[in-house]
Amino acid sequence: MNATAEPAAIVATQPLPPLVELGRTGLRVSTLGLGLAGLGRPAYMALGRDADFGDDRSSFAMMRRSREVLDAAYAAGIRYFDVARSYGLAEHFVRRWCDARGLPGDGLTIGSKWGYTYTGQWQVDAPIHEVKRLTIETLRRQWAESGSILGDRLSLYQIHSATLESGVLGNGPVLTELRRLRARGLRIGLTVTGPRQRDVIHRALEVRVDGRTLFQTVQATWNLLEPSCGNALDEAKASGWGVIVKEVLANGRLTTRHADARLLELDAYARSRGMTLETLAVAAALAQPWADVVLSGAATCGQLQAHLAALTVHMAYRPLPPVAEPPDEYWRRRAALPWT
């Protein structure tokens, strides 16, 4: 079965994002979530940040922008929020926002990640923005940090960008520690990246600790340019995992503002149906039957509104203009994106 739908679109009326269970975790999440990769630090691999933010990337300015988008997201019904230790001050921003709003602990779900350390020192032009080390030492240190910041608001803890090359899925001490955290009531997942995402998902589905399954969720890149792991996500969903979709706009490539020549037909297709390219891209991800949560990476309230508009789109399963790239080509282009 091909688990990746290629839908056409018809605009309807805007609802709130439905609340669903994240796999078999018992966590209630909104089908549209908000990721703070681009809001928690001054630089990120996303096109157009200079226009979005200008020169003021101080921690105060980024906190103010984060609160504006968080407020808008919560008002629109978004109840899943994605952060990570490497997202600068994202965990702090979300915790302070929750406390300032007096939000109940069971009123939303927060997922964080370990494995990357933020090294950008709050500089847009930092030579190295983050360093990846999927070791037991990193896990223990970053769990202590995230736990201190988020406390019992943290519900889901994920390996950040697990790959086969990293060896993390065969690292006994790491897997045992994650199993210990799960026994304490924390949900455990992983995120995947790169052209072998589907192979990593298949390997993770086989992981057992003391004869028991470990992972409960997976977060993967899926978009109209890179849909190659759709069948693997379908298998994960069938196994009871929660599925979270990231980078649905391909780091800005699937937006009208930054669409290249090969995306003009898709952009015209979207406009002919009364929506933007980014709305269509988000709607296509929401339409996948295995997707529990689709993350918006909105850096502004205007971008968030374009993503929320995807909830008004009814997807009929007819082919879209073909734009998918070979995975190796897609990930080469992604790796070449500048931090701005």
Secondary structure, DSSP 8 states (H G I E B T S, - for coil): -------EEEE-------EEE-TTS--EEESEEEE-TTTSSS--S-TTHHHHHTT---HHHHHHHHHHHHHHHHHTT--EEE--TTSTTHHHHHHHHHHHHT--GGGSEEEEEESEEE-STT-TT-S-SEEE--SHHHHHHHHHHHHHHHGGGEEEEEEEEE-TTT-GGG-HHHHHHHHHHHHTT-EEEEEE-STTHHHHHHHHHH-EETTEE---EEEEE--SS--TTHHHHHHHHHTT-EEEEE-TTGGGTTSTTT--GGGHHHHHHHHHTTS-HHHHHHHHHHT-TT-SEEEE--SSHHHHHHHHGGGGEEEE----------HHHHHHHHHT----
